[in-house]
Amino acid sequence: MTQLQAPALTLLDKYRGDEFQTLYTASVTVQGGQASHGRASGIARSDDGQLDVELRLPPELGGPGGGTNPEQLFAAGFAACFHGALNLLATKARLTLPDTQVTARVSFGRDPVDGLYALTAHVNIHLPGLDRAVAEELVRNTERLCPYAKLARQGMHSVITLTQ
């Protein structure tokens, strides 16, 4: 069995290029399933086969539950990314964070701006045993480093393309 290790601190090195430099790309395809509706009965599969989940509407949105949903997947990504960035910065600062927990709550709801839909995210960071001032600085720096936090703050470049 392979021993898992945290990524190298070189991930903290600044990039000085003029164009976006892709380091990794995830590709997930959703198909509609029984109801022909990705959110209600879809299947989400990654191109490498590591992700294969049934999507279901939660009861709060009129569905049966029994599967995951986009908000849970986004919350998992946000929490994992923030936790990873937090630990990279802590390692650089020679801090040990053995019991760190990051909980992301992502809410789907109505947008008062356009009457359609929007997401909100609340991220809670639990850093037991760390001095409050040190913890606050670490969290502020992590907010600048974590791409999910940056996405939530600034938006994201996206390209939508129709292929037939």
DSSP file (Angstrom, degrees, kcal/mol; ACC not computed):
  #  RESIDUE AA STRUCTURE BP1 BP2  ACC     N-H-->O    O-->H-N    N-H-->O    O-->H-N    TCO  KAPPA ALPHA  PHI   PSI    X-CA   Y-CA   Z-CA
    1    1 A M              0   0    0      0, 0.0     2,-0.3     0, 0.0     0, 0.0   0.000 360.0 360.0 360.0 135.4    0.0    0.0    0.0
    2    2 A T        -     0   0    0      1,-0.1     2,-0.5     0, 0.0     0, 0.0  -0.526 360.0-123.9 -74.1 133.3    1.3    3.5   -0.9
    3    3 A Q        -     0   0    0     -2,-0.3     2,-0.2     1,-0.0    -1,-0.1  -0.679  27.3-132.9 -76.9 121.2    2.0    5.8    1.9
    4    4 A L        -     0   0    0     -2,-0.5     2,-0.3     1,-0.0    -1,-0.0  -0.542  27.7-175.2 -78.3 141.0    0.0    9.0    1.4
    5    5 A Q        -     0   0    0     -2,-0.2     3,-0.1     3,-0.0    -1,-0.0  -0.955  28.8-104.5-135.5 153.2    1.9   12.3    1.9
    6    6 A A        -     0   0    0     -2,-0.3     3,-0.1     1,-0.1    78,-0.0  -0.365  52.3 -91.3 -67.9 155.3    1.0   16.0    1.8
    7    7 A P        -     0   0    0      0, 0.0    -1,-0.1     0, 0.0     2,-0.0  -0.235  50.3 -88.5 -67.2 161.2    2.0   17.9   -1.3
    8    8 A A    >   -     0   0    0      1,-0.1     3,-1.7    -3,-0.1     4,-0.1  -0.330  29.1-120.0 -68.8 150.0    5.3   19.6   -1.5
    9    9 A L  G >  S+     0   0    0      1,-0.3     3,-2.3     2,-0.2     4,-0.2   0.620 102.6  86.2 -65.8 -12.5    5.6   23.2   -0.3
   10   10 A T  G >  S+     0   0    0      1,-0.3     3,-1.7     2,-0.2    -1,-0.3   0.704  71.0  76.6 -62.5 -17.1    6.7   24.2   -3.8
   11   11 A L  G <  S+     0   0    0     -3,-1.7    -1,-0.3     1,-0.3    -2,-0.2   0.707  87.9  60.3 -63.3 -17.5    3.0   24.5   -4.5
   12   12 A L  G <  S+     0   0    0     -3,-2.3    -1,-0.3    -4,-0.1    -2,-0.2   0.550  78.1 114.9 -86.2  -7.8    3.3   27.8   -2.6
   13   13 A D  S <  S-     0   0    0     -3,-1.7     2,-0.1    -4,-0.2    -3,-0.0  -0.393  73.9-112.0 -64.1 137.8    5.8   29.2   -5.1
   14   14 A K        -     0   0    0     -2,-0.1     2,-0.4     1,-0.0    -1,-0.1  -0.456  22.4-137.2 -72.3 141.9    4.4   32.2   -7.0
   15   15 A Y        -     0   0    0     -2,-0.1    -1,-0.0     1,-0.1     6,-0.0  -0.836  15.9-172.5 -97.4 136.6    3.8   31.8  -10.7
   16   16 A R        +     0   0    0     -2,-0.4    -1,-0.1     0, 0.0     2,-0.1   0.001  38.5 124.4-121.4  28.6    4.9   34.8  -12.9
   17   17 A G        -     0   0    0      2,-0.1     4,-0.1     1,-0.1    -2,-0.1  -0.292  61.6-130.2 -84.7 172.3    3.5   33.9  -16.3
   18   18 A D  S    S+     0   0    0      2,-0.1     2,-0.3    -2,-0.1    -1,-0.1   0.641  87.7  49.5 -93.9 -19.3    1.1   35.9  -18.6
   19   19 A E  S    S-     0   0    0      1,-0.0    -2,-0.1     0, 0.0     2,-0.1  -0.822  98.9 -85.9-120.7 157.7   -1.4   33.1  -19.2
   20   20 A F        -     0   0    0     -2,-0.3     2,-0.7     1,-0.1    -2,-0.1  -0.428  41.9-147.0 -58.7 130.9   -3.3   30.7  -17.0
   21   21 A Q        -     0   0    0     -2,-0.1     2,-0.3    -4,-0.1    -1,-0.1  -0.908   8.2-142.8-108.1 109.1   -1.1   27.6  -16.4
   22   22 A T        +     0   0    0     -2,-0.7     3,-0.1     1,-0.2    -2,-0.0  -0.540  26.0 170.5 -72.4 128.5   -3.1   24.4  -16.1
   23   23 A L  S    S-     0   0    0      1,-0.4     2,-0.3    -2,-0.3    -1,-0.2   0.671  70.6  -2.6-105.0 -29.2   -1.6   22.0  -13.5
   24   24 A Y        -     0   0    0      2,-0.0    -1,-0.4     0, 0.0     2,-0.4  -0.963  59.0-156.3-161.3 144.2   -4.5   19.5  -13.5
   25   25 A T        -     0   0    0     -2,-0.3     2,-0.4    -3,-0.1    -3,-0.0  -0.993   6.6-157.3-129.6 126.3   -7.9   19.2  -15.2
   26   26 A A        -     0   0    0     -2,-0.4     2,-0.5    20,-0.0    -2,-0.0  -0.820   8.4-163.6 -96.7 140.5  -10.8   17.1  -13.8
   27   27 A S        +     0   0    0     -2,-0.4    20,-2.4     2,-0.0     2,-0.4  -0.979  11.5 173.5-129.3 120.2  -13.4   16.0  -16.2
   28   28 A V  E     -A   46   0A   0     -2,-0.5     2,-0.4    18,-0.2    18,-0.3  -0.988  13.5-158.2-127.2 133.6  -16.8   14.8  -15.0
   29   29 A T  E     -A   45   0A   0     16,-2.9    16,-2.5    -2,-0.4     2,-0.5  -0.929   4.3-158.6-112.8 134.9  -19.8   13.9  -17.2
   30   30 A V  E     -A   44   0A   0     -2,-0.4     2,-0.3    14,-0.2    14,-0.2  -0.949   6.1-169.9-113.1 131.8  -23.4   13.9  -16.0
   31   31 A Q  E     -A   43   0A   0     12,-2.0    12,-1.9    -2,-0.5     6,-0.1  -0.864  29.4-118.0-115.9 156.3  -26.1   11.9  -17.7
   32   32 A G    > > -     0   0    0     -2,-0.3     5,-1.7    10,-0.2     3,-0.5   0.684  39.5-168.7 -73.0 -23.5  -29.8   12.3  -16.9
   33   33 A G  G > 5 -     0   0    0      3,-0.2     3,-1.8     1,-0.2     9,-0.2  -0.257  57.5 -16.4  67.5-156.7  -30.7    8.8  -15.7
   34   34 A Q  G 3 5S+     0   0    0      7,-0.5    -1,-0.2     1,-0.3     8,-0.1   0.823 143.9  38.2 -55.5 -41.9  -34.3    7.6  -15.2
   35   35 A A  G < 5S-     0   0    0     -3,-0.5    -1,-0.3     2,-0.2    -2,-0.2   0.384 105.4-124.0 -92.1   4.8  -35.9   11.0  -15.1
   36   36 A S  T < 5S+     0   0    0     -3,-1.8     2,-0.4     1,-0.2    -3,-0.2   0.852  79.2 115.0  54.1  36.3  -33.7   12.3  -17.9
   37   37 A H    >>X -     0   0    0     -5,-1.7     4,-3.1    -6,-0.1     3,-0.5  -0.927  60.4-151.4-140.6 108.9  -32.7   15.1  -15.4
   38   38 A G  H 3>5S+     0   0    0     -2,-0.4     4,-1.2     1,-0.3    17,-0.1   0.825  97.1  44.5 -52.3 -39.4  -29.1   15.3  -14.2
   39   39 A R  H 345S+     0   0    0      2,-0.2    -1,-0.3     1,-0.1    -7,-0.0   0.837 120.2  39.6 -76.0 -32.4  -30.0   16.8  -10.9
   40   40 A A  H <45S-     0   0    0     -3,-0.5    17,-0.6    16,-0.2    -2,-0.2   0.827 142.0  -4.5 -88.6 -34.5  -33.0   14.6  -10.1
   41   41 A S  H  <5S+     0   0    0     -4,-3.1    -7,-0.5    -9,-0.3    -3,-0.2   0.148  94.3 138.5-147.8  22.2  -31.7   11.2  -11.3
   42   42 A G     << -     0   0    0     -4,-1.2    13,-3.2    -5,-0.5     2,-0.4  -0.109  43.8-137.9 -76.0 168.9  -28.3   11.7  -12.9
   43   43 A I  E     -AB  31  54A   0    -12,-1.9   -12,-2.0    11,-0.2     2,-0.5  -0.998  14.0-157.9-123.0 128.8  -25.1    9.8  -12.8
   44   44 A A  E     +AB  30  53A   0      9,-2.8     9,-2.4    -2,-0.4     2,-0.4  -0.944  16.7 174.8-110.6 123.2  -21.9   11.7  -12.5
   45   45 A R  E     -AB  29  52A   0    -16,-2.5   -16,-2.9    -2,-0.5     7,-0.2  -0.991  23.3-137.7-131.2 134.5  -18.7   10.0  -13.6
   46   46 A S  E >   -A   28   0A   0      5,-2.4     3,-1.5    -2,-0.4   -18,-0.2  -0.546  27.7-116.2 -83.3 156.3  -15.2   11.2  -13.9
   47   47 A D  T 3  S+     0   0    0    -20,-2.4    -1,-0.1     1,-0.3   -19,-0.1   0.747 116.8  50.8 -65.6 -22.4  -13.1   10.3  -16.9
   48   48 A D  T 3  S-     0   0    0    -21,-0.3    -1,-0.3     3,-0.0   -20,-0.1   0.463 111.0-121.1 -93.3  -1.1  -10.7    8.4  -14.7
   49   49 A G  S <  S+     0   0    0     -3,-1.5    -2,-0.1     2,-0.2     3,-0.0   0.447  82.5 114.9  80.3   0.0  -13.5    6.4  -13.1
   50   50 A Q  S    S+     0   0    0      1,-0.1     2,-0.5    -5,-0.0    -1,-0.1   0.766  73.0  51.6 -76.2 -24.3  -12.6    7.5   -9.5
   51   51 A L        +     0   0    0      2,-0.0    -5,-2.4    -5,-0.0     2,-0.2  -0.964  59.6 151.6-113.6 125.5  -15.9    9.4   -9.2
   52   52 A D  E     +B   45   0A   0     -2,-0.5     2,-0.3    -7,-0.2    -7,-0.2  -0.714  20.0 155.3-152.8  93.8  -19.1    7.5   -9.9
   53   53 A V  E     -B   44   0A   0     -9,-2.4    -9,-2.8    -2,-0.2     2,-0.5  -0.922  41.7-123.5-130.3 149.5  -22.1    8.8   -8.0
   54   54 A E  E     -B   43   0A   0     -2,-0.3    14,-1.9   -11,-0.2     2,-0.4  -0.776  27.9-144.3 -87.1 130.5  -25.8    8.9   -8.3
   55   55 A L  B     +c   68   0B   0    -13,-3.2     2,-0.3    -2,-0.5    14,-0.2  -0.812  24.6 171.6 -97.1 135.5  -27.3   12.4   -8.1
   56   56 A R        -     0   0    0     12,-2.7   -16,-0.2    -2,-0.4   -15,-0.2  -0.996  37.1-109.2-142.3 146.0  -30.6   12.9   -6.4
   57   57 A L        -     0   0    0    -17,-0.6     8,-2.3    -2,-0.3    10,-0.1  -0.554  41.1-120.9 -67.6 134.4  -32.7   15.8   -5.4
   58   58 A P    > > -     0   0    0      0, 0.0     3,-2.0     0, 0.0     5,-2.0  -0.407  25.2-107.3 -72.1 158.1  -32.7   16.2   -1.6
   59   59 A P  G > 5S+     0   0    0      0, 0.0     3,-2.0     0, 0.0    -2,-0.1   0.830 118.3  66.2 -54.4 -33.1  -36.1   16.0    0.1
   60   60 A E  G 3 5S+     0   0    0      1,-0.3    -3,-0.0     2,-0.1     0, 0.0   0.745 104.9  44.4 -62.4 -22.2  -35.9   19.8    0.8
   61   61 A L  G < 5S-     0   0    0     -3,-2.0    -1,-0.3     2,-0.0    -4,-0.1   0.175 130.9 -92.2-107.0  16.3  -36.2   20.3   -3.0
   62   62 A G  T < 5S+     0   0    0     -3,-2.0    -2,-0.1     1,-0.3    -5,-0.1   0.561  88.1 120.9  90.0   9.4  -39.0   17.8   -3.5
   63   63 A G  S   <S-     0   0    0     -5,-2.0    -1,-0.3    -7,-0.1    -7,-0.0  -0.402  71.8-114.3-100.3 179.1  -36.8   14.8   -4.2
   64   64 A P        -     0   0    0      0, 0.0     2,-0.1     0, 0.0    -1,-0.1   0.580  42.2-145.8 -87.1 -10.4  -36.4   11.4   -2.6
   65   65 A G        +     0   0    0     -8,-2.3    -8,-0.2     1,-0.1     3,-0.1  -0.460  53.8 127.9  71.5-156.8  -32.8   11.9   -1.4
   66   66 A G        +     0   0    0      1,-0.2     2,-0.3    -2,-0.1    -1,-0.1   0.550  69.8  51.5  85.3   7.0  -30.8    8.7   -1.5
   67   67 A G  S    S-     0   0    0    -11,-0.1    -1,-0.2   -10,-0.1   -12,-0.2  -0.923  90.0 -87.2-156.0 178.1  -27.9   10.1   -3.6
   68   68 A T  B     -c   55   0B   0    -14,-1.9   -12,-2.7    -2,-0.3    -3,-0.1  -0.336  36.7-149.1 -87.2 176.6  -25.6   13.0   -3.5
   69   69 A N     >  -     0   0    0    -14,-0.2     4,-2.0    -2,-0.1     3,-0.5  -0.929  30.9 -98.7-142.6 165.6  -26.3   16.4   -5.0
   70   70 A P  H  > S+     0   0    0      0, 0.0     4,-2.6     0, 0.0     5,-0.2   0.832 119.6  56.1 -57.6 -34.4  -24.2   19.2   -6.6
   71   71 A E  H  > S+     0   0    0      2,-0.2     4,-2.7     1,-0.2     5,-0.2   0.910 107.8  48.0 -66.3 -40.3  -24.2   21.3   -3.4
   72   72 A Q  H  > S+     0   0    0     -3,-0.5     4,-2.4     2,-0.2    -1,-0.2   0.909 112.5  49.3 -64.1 -41.5  -22.7   18.4   -1.4
   73   73 A L  H  X S+     0   0    0     -4,-2.0     4,-2.2     2,-0.2    -2,-0.2   0.915 113.2  46.1 -65.2 -42.6  -20.0   17.9   -4.1
   74   74 A F  H  X S+     0   0    0     -4,-2.6     4,-2.8     2,-0.2    -2,-0.2   0.922 112.3  51.0 -64.8 -43.5  -19.2   21.6   -4.2
   75   75 A A  H  X S+     0   0    0     -4,-2.7     4,-2.8     1,-0.2     5,-0.2   0.894 109.9  50.6 -60.9 -40.1  -19.0   21.7   -0.4
   76   76 A A  H  X S+     0   0    0     -4,-2.4     4,-2.5     2,-0.2     5,-0.2   0.924 112.4  46.4 -63.9 -44.2  -16.7   18.7   -0.3
   77   77 A G  H  X S+     0   0    0     -4,-2.2     4,-2.5     2,-0.2     5,-0.2   0.922 114.0  47.9 -63.1 -44.6  -14.4   20.3   -2.9
   78   78 A F  H  X S+     0   0    0     -4,-2.8     4,-2.7     2,-0.2     5,-0.2   0.949 114.8  44.9 -61.8 -50.5  -14.4   23.7   -1.0
   79   79 A A  H  X S+     0   0    0     -4,-2.8     4,-2.5     1,-0.2    -2,-0.2   0.906 115.2  47.5 -62.7 -42.8  -13.7   22.1    2.4
   80   80 A A  H  X S+     0   0    0     -4,-2.5     4,-2.4    -5,-0.2    -1,-0.2   0.920 114.1  46.5 -65.8 -43.7  -11.0   19.8    1.0
   81   81 A C  H  X S+     0   0    0     -4,-2.5     4,-2.7    -5,-0.2     5,-0.2   0.929 114.4  46.9 -64.9 -45.3   -9.2   22.5   -0.9
   82   82 A F  H  X S+     0   0    0     -4,-2.7     4,-2.7    -5,-0.2    -2,-0.2   0.918 112.6  50.3 -63.2 -42.9   -9.4   25.0    2.0
   83   83 A H  H  X S+     0   0    0     -4,-2.5     4,-2.2    -5,-0.2    -1,-0.2   0.918 112.5  47.6 -60.5 -44.4   -8.1   22.3    4.4
   84   84 A G  H  X S+     0   0    0     -4,-2.4     4,-2.1     2,-0.2    -2,-0.2   0.922 113.4  46.2 -64.0 -45.5   -5.2   21.5    2.1
   85   85 A A  H  X S+     0   0    0     -4,-2.7     4,-2.3     1,-0.2     5,-0.2   0.901 111.4  53.4 -64.0 -40.7   -4.2   25.1    1.6
   86   86 A L  H  X S+     0   0    0     -4,-2.7     4,-2.2    -5,-0.2    -1,-0.2   0.914 110.6  46.6 -58.9 -44.9   -4.5   25.7    5.3
   87   87 A N  H  X S+     0   0    0     -4,-2.2     4,-2.5     2,-0.2    -1,-0.2   0.845 108.7  54.6 -71.4 -33.3   -2.2   22.8    6.0
   88   88 A L  H  X S+     0   0    0     -4,-2.1     4,-2.2     2,-0.2    -2,-0.2   0.946 112.3  43.9 -61.1 -47.0    0.4   23.9    3.4
   89   89 A L  H  X S+     0   0    0     -4,-2.3     4,-1.9     1,-0.2    -2,-0.2   0.878 113.0  51.8 -66.5 -37.1    0.6   27.3    5.0
   90   90 A A  H  <>S+     0   0    0     -4,-2.2     5,-3.3    -5,-0.2    -1,-0.2   0.915 109.4  49.9 -64.4 -42.3    0.8   25.8    8.5
   91   91 A T  H ><5S+     0   0    0     -4,-2.5     3,-1.4     3,-0.2    -2,-0.2   0.917 109.5  51.2 -61.9 -43.4    3.6   23.5    7.4
   92   92 A K  H 3<5S+     0   0    0     -4,-2.2    -1,-0.2     1,-0.3    -2,-0.2   0.878 112.0  46.9 -60.4 -37.4    5.5   26.5    5.9
   93   93 A A  T 3<5S-     0   0    0     -4,-1.9    -1,-0.3    -5,-0.2    -2,-0.2   0.369 117.4-116.2 -85.3   4.7    5.0   28.3    9.2
   94   94 A R  T < 5 +     0   0    0     -3,-1.4     2,-0.4     1,-0.2    -3,-0.2   0.867  67.0 144.1  59.9  40.1    6.2   25.2   11.1
   95   95 A L      < -     0   0    0     -5,-3.3     2,-0.5    -8,-0.1    -1,-0.2  -0.867  44.1-141.0-106.2 143.3    2.8   24.8   12.8
   96   96 A T        +     0   0    0     -2,-0.4    -9,-0.0    -3,-0.1    -5,-0.0  -0.914  18.6 179.0-105.2 127.3    1.3   21.5   13.5
   97   97 A L    >   +     0   0    0     -2,-0.5     3,-1.0     1,-0.1    32,-0.1  -0.598  14.0 158.1-125.4  69.8   -2.5   21.2   13.0
   98   98 A P  T 3  S+     0   0    0      0, 0.0    -1,-0.1     0, 0.0    29,-0.0   0.805  75.5  37.2 -68.8 -29.6   -3.4   17.6   13.9
   99   99 A D  T 3  S+     0   0    0     29,-0.2     2,-0.1     2,-0.1    30,-0.0   0.041  80.0 146.5-113.3  26.4   -7.1   18.1   14.6
  100  100 A T    <   -     0   0    0     -3,-1.0     2,-0.4    27,-0.1    27,-0.2  -0.368  23.5-173.9 -65.2 138.1   -8.0   20.7   12.0
  101  101 A Q  E     -D  126   0C   0     25,-1.8    25,-3.2    -2,-0.1     2,-0.5  -1.000  10.5-167.9-133.3 137.1  -11.5   20.5   10.6
  102  102 A V  E     -D  125   0C   0     -2,-0.4     2,-0.5    23,-0.2    23,-0.2  -0.992   6.6-171.5-123.3 123.4  -13.0   22.5    7.8
  103  103 A T  E     -D  124   0C   0     21,-2.6    21,-3.0    -2,-0.5     2,-0.5  -0.968   2.8-165.8-116.4 123.0  -16.8   22.3    7.3
  104  104 A A  E     -D  123   0C   0     -2,-0.5     2,-0.6    19,-0.2    19,-0.2  -0.935   1.4-165.6-108.9 128.6  -18.3   23.9    4.2
  105  105 A R  E     -D  122   0C   0     17,-3.0    17,-2.3    -2,-0.5     2,-0.5  -0.964   6.6-169.2-111.6 117.9  -22.1   24.5    4.1
  106  106 A V  E     -D  121   0C   0     -2,-0.6     2,-0.4    15,-0.2    15,-0.2  -0.938   4.2-161.8-111.8 124.3  -23.3   25.3    0.6
  107  107 A S  E     -D  120   0C   0     13,-2.7    13,-2.0    -2,-0.5     2,-0.5  -0.887   7.2-153.2-109.9 136.1  -26.9   26.5    0.3
  108  108 A F  E     +D  119   0C   0     -2,-0.4     2,-0.3    11,-0.2    11,-0.2  -0.902  39.5 128.4-101.7 130.0  -29.0   26.5   -2.9
  109  109 A G  E     -D  118   0C   0      9,-2.4     9,-2.4    -2,-0.5     2,-0.3  -0.930  55.1 -53.3-164.4-171.4  -31.7   29.1   -3.0
  110  110 A R  E     -D  117   0C   0     -2,-0.3     7,-0.3     7,-0.2     6,-0.1  -0.593  42.3-137.1 -83.9 137.6  -33.5   32.0   -4.7
  111  111 A D     >  -     0   0    0      5,-1.6     4,-2.4    -2,-0.3     5,-0.3  -0.844   5.5-159.1 -96.3 115.9  -31.5   35.0   -5.8
  112  112 A P  T  4 S+     0   0    0      0, 0.0    -1,-0.1     0, 0.0     5,-0.0   0.699  87.6  65.5 -68.5 -16.6  -33.2   38.3   -5.0
  113  113 A V  T  4 S+     0   0    0      1,-0.1    -3,-0.0    -3,-0.0    -2,-0.0   0.944 126.0   3.7 -70.8 -48.0  -31.2   40.1   -7.7
  114  114 A D  T  4 S-     0   0    0     -3,-0.3    -1,-0.1     3,-0.0     3,-0.1   0.411  94.7-117.2-120.3   0.3  -32.6   38.3  -10.7
  115  115 A G  S  < S+     0   0    0     -4,-2.4    -5,-0.0     1,-0.1    -2,-0.0   0.505  86.9  93.6  78.1   2.8  -35.3   36.1   -9.1
  116  116 A L  S    S-     0   0    0     -5,-0.3    -5,-1.6     1,-0.2     2,-0.3   0.411  82.7 -55.7 -99.3-125.4  -33.6   32.9  -10.3
  117  117 A Y  E     +D  110   0C   0     -7,-0.3     2,-0.3    -3,-0.1    -7,-0.2  -0.877  45.4 168.4-127.4 155.2  -31.1   30.8   -8.3
  118  118 A A  E     -D  109   0C   0     -9,-2.4    -9,-2.4    -2,-0.3     2,-0.4  -0.961  24.6-126.5-153.4 166.5  -27.8   31.3   -6.4
  119  119 A L  E     -D  108   0C   0     -2,-0.3     2,-0.3   -11,-0.2   -11,-0.2  -0.909  15.5-166.3-115.5 146.7  -25.4   29.5   -4.1
  120  120 A T  E     -D  107   0C   0    -13,-2.0   -13,-2.7    -2,-0.4     2,-0.4  -0.961   7.5-156.8-125.1 152.0  -24.1   30.7   -0.8
  121  121 A A  E     -D  106   0C   0     -2,-0.3     2,-0.4   -15,-0.2   -15,-0.2  -0.991   9.6-171.5-130.8 137.4  -21.2   29.1    1.1
  122  122 A H  E     -D  105   0C   0    -17,-2.3   -17,-3.0    -2,-0.4     2,-0.5  -0.997  11.4-164.6-124.4 124.6  -20.3   29.3    4.8
  123  123 A V  E     -D  104   0C   0     -2,-0.4     2,-0.5   -19,-0.2   -19,-0.2  -0.946   1.8-165.6-116.5 125.7  -16.9   27.8    5.8
  124  124 A N  E     -D  103   0C   0    -21,-3.0   -21,-2.6    -2,-0.5     2,-0.5  -0.941   3.9-161.3-112.6 127.0  -16.1   27.0    9.4
  125  125 A I  E     -D  102   0C   0     -2,-0.5     2,-0.6   -23,-0.2   -23,-0.2  -0.934   0.7-162.6-112.4 124.9  -12.5   26.3   10.4
  126  126 A H  E     +D  101   0C   0    -25,-3.2   -25,-1.8    -2,-0.5    -2,-0.0  -0.928  15.6 168.5-109.3 112.9  -11.8   24.5   13.6
  127  127 A L    >   -     0   0    0     -2,-0.6     3,-1.5   -27,-0.2   -27,-0.1  -0.671  18.2-163.7-123.8  74.2   -8.2   24.9   14.8
  128  128 A P  T 3  S+     0   0    0      0, 0.0   -29,-0.2     0, 0.0     3,-0.1  -0.291  70.2  14.8 -64.3 141.0   -8.0   23.6   18.4
  129  129 A G  T 3  S+     0   0    0      1,-0.2     2,-0.4   -32,-0.1     3,-0.0   0.433  94.2 121.4  81.7  -0.6   -5.0   24.5   20.5
  130  130 A L  S <  S-     0   0    0     -3,-1.5    -1,-0.2     1,-0.1    -3,-0.1  -0.818  73.3-103.0-100.0 135.7   -3.8   27.3   18.2
  131  131 A D     >  -     0   0    0     -2,-0.4     4,-2.8     1,-0.1     5,-0.2  -0.252  31.7-124.4 -51.4 137.0   -3.4   30.9   19.5
  132  132 A R  H  > S+     0   0    0      1,-0.2     4,-2.7     2,-0.2     5,-0.2   0.887 108.5  48.3 -57.3 -45.5   -6.4   33.0   18.2
  133  133 A A  H  > S+     0   0    0      2,-0.2     4,-1.9     1,-0.2    -1,-0.2   0.898 113.9  46.8 -65.0 -40.0   -4.3   35.7   16.5
  134  134 A V  H  > S+     0   0    0      2,-0.2     4,-2.4     1,-0.2    -2,-0.2   0.916 112.9  50.0 -65.8 -43.7   -2.1   33.0   14.8
  135  135 A A  H  X S+     0   0    0     -4,-2.8     4,-2.5     1,-0.2    -2,-0.2   0.912 109.6  50.7 -62.1 -43.7   -5.2   31.1   13.7
  136  136 A E  H  X S+     0   0    0     -4,-2.7     4,-2.4     2,-0.2    -1,-0.2   0.905 111.5  47.3 -62.7 -42.2   -6.9   34.3   12.3
  137  137 A E  H  X S+     0   0    0     -4,-1.9     4,-2.5     2,-0.2     5,-0.2   0.912 111.7  51.1 -65.0 -41.9   -3.8   35.2   10.3
  138  138 A L  H  X S+     0   0    0     -4,-2.4     4,-2.1     1,-0.2    -2,-0.2   0.908 111.4  47.5 -61.7 -42.8   -3.5   31.6    9.0
  139  139 A V  H  X S+     0   0    0     -4,-2.5     4,-2.2     2,-0.2    -2,-0.2   0.912 111.0  51.1 -66.4 -42.8   -7.2   31.6    7.9
  140  140 A R  H  X S+     0   0    0     -4,-2.4     4,-1.1     1,-0.2    -2,-0.2   0.923 112.6  46.3 -59.8 -44.4   -6.8   35.1    6.2
  141  141 A N  H  X S+     0   0    0     -4,-2.5     4,-1.4     1,-0.2    -1,-0.2   0.864 110.4  53.5 -67.0 -35.3   -3.8   33.8    4.2
  142  142 A T  H  X S+     0   0    0     -4,-2.1     4,-3.1     1,-0.2    -1,-0.2   0.879 101.8  58.9 -66.5 -37.4   -5.6   30.6    3.3
  143  143 A E  H  < S+     0   0    0     -4,-2.2    -1,-0.2     1,-0.2    -2,-0.2   0.848 107.9  46.9 -59.1 -33.8   -8.5   32.6    1.9
  144  144 A R  H  < S+     0   0    0     -4,-1.1    -1,-0.2    -3,-0.2    -2,-0.2   0.806 118.3  41.1 -76.2 -30.1   -6.0   34.2   -0.5
  145  145 A L  H  < S+     0   0    0     -4,-1.4    -2,-0.2    -3,-0.1    -3,-0.2   0.870  91.7  89.2 -86.6 -40.7   -4.4   30.9   -1.5
  146  146 A C     X  -     0   0    0     -4,-3.1     4,-2.3     1,-0.2     5,-0.2  -0.429  64.0-151.4 -68.0 119.9   -7.4   28.6   -1.8
  147  147 A P  H  > S+     0   0    0      0, 0.0     4,-2.6     0, 0.0    -1,-0.2   0.814  96.2  55.5 -62.1 -29.8   -8.9   28.6   -5.3
  148  148 A Y  H  > S+     0   0    0      2,-0.2     4,-2.5     1,-0.2     5,-0.2   0.911 108.7  46.9 -68.9 -40.6  -12.3   27.8   -4.1
  149  149 A A  H  > S+     0   0    0      2,-0.2     4,-1.7     1,-0.2    -1,-0.2   0.901 113.2  49.7 -65.4 -39.5  -12.3   30.8   -1.7
  150  150 A K  H  X S+     0   0    0     -4,-2.3     4,-3.3     2,-0.2     5,-0.5   0.917 110.3  50.6 -63.3 -43.3  -11.0   32.9   -4.6
  151  151 A L  H  X S+     0   0    0     -4,-2.6     4,-2.3     1,-0.2    -2,-0.2   0.925 110.1  49.5 -58.9 -46.1  -13.8   31.6   -6.8
  152  152 A A  H  < S+     0   0    0     -4,-2.5    -1,-0.2     1,-0.2    -2,-0.2   0.830 119.0  39.1 -64.1 -31.7  -16.4   32.4   -4.2
  153  153 A R  H  < S+     0   0    0     -4,-1.7    -2,-0.2    -5,-0.2    -1,-0.2   0.875 132.9  17.9 -84.5 -42.0  -15.0   35.9   -3.8
  154  154 A Q  H  < S-     0   0    0     -4,-3.3    -3,-0.2     1,-0.3    -2,-0.2   0.551  98.2-121.5-113.6 -11.1  -14.2   36.8   -7.4
  155  155 A G     <  -     0   0    0     -4,-2.3     2,-0.3    -5,-0.5    -1,-0.3  -0.451  30.9 -92.9  88.9-173.5  -16.1   34.4   -9.7
  156  156 A M        -     0   0    0     -2,-0.1     2,-0.4    -4,-0.1    -5,-0.0  -1.000  22.4-112.4-146.9 140.6  -14.5   32.1  -12.2
  157  157 A H        +     0   0    0     -2,-0.3     2,-0.4     2,-0.0    -2,-0.0  -0.599  46.6 173.1 -68.7 126.8  -13.7   32.2  -15.9
  158  158 A S        -     0   0    0     -2,-0.4     2,-0.5     2,-0.0    -2,-0.0  -0.997  24.1-156.9-140.2 147.9  -15.9   29.7  -17.6
  159  159 A V        -     0   0    0     -2,-0.4     2,-0.5     2,-0.0    -2,-0.0  -0.990   7.5-160.6-123.5 123.0  -16.6   28.8  -21.3
  160  160 A I        -     0   0    0     -2,-0.5     2,-0.4     2,-0.0    -2,-0.0  -0.922  15.5-178.5-106.5 123.4  -19.9   27.1  -22.2
  161  161 A T        -     0   0    0     -2,-0.5     2,-0.5     2,-0.0    -2,-0.0  -0.977  21.6-139.6-128.2 134.5  -19.8   25.4  -25.6
  162  162 A L        -     0   0    0     -2,-0.4     2,-0.4     2,-0.0    -2,-0.0  -0.809  21.6-178.8 -89.9 125.3  -22.5   23.5  -27.4
  163  163 A T              0   0    0     -2,-0.5    -2,-0.0     1,-0.1     0, 0.0  -0.990 360.0 360.0-121.7 136.0  -21.3   20.3  -29.1
  164  164 A Q              0   0    0     -2,-0.4    -1,-0.1     0, 0.0    -2,-0.0   0.375 360.0 360.0-122.0 360.0  -23.8   18.2  -31.1
